[in-house]
Amino acid sequence: QVQLVESGGGLVQAGGSLRLSCAGSGRTFSSYGMNWFRQAPGKKREFVAGISANGIITSYADSVKGRFTISRDNAKNTMYLQMSSLKPEDTAVYYCNAEVGATQEVWGQGTQVTVSS
């Protein structure tokens, strides 16, 4: 069973940048499509970005297009989210997710991102 651990969150001023990492365990890391989601206080968890198993296909929520970049390094079992031009509305707990089966997903524990105005 794959396990995911996020890191890289923190407090940043509006307009700043952060890079989140999601480290996965297991030898089949490169077999899974993966995603970043986020959940702000009082709001539903929402999709942020996704990447295919081989890293070739990516997708983004409209709210982050042009500011966030998702990538992965399968040799290091790690996925990344480079976040730039951060806004206060980007404040949330960010979660990584692995699509390990047709109906099975694995989630990390989350990392807090706070953007001050």
Buried (B, 14 or more C-beta within 10 A) or exposed (E): EBEBBBEBBEEBEEEBEBEBBBBBEBEEBBBBBBBBBBBBEEEEBEBBBBBBBEBEEEEBBEBBEEBBBBBBEBEEBBBBBBBBEBBEEBBBBBBBBBBBEEEEEBBBEBBEBBBEE
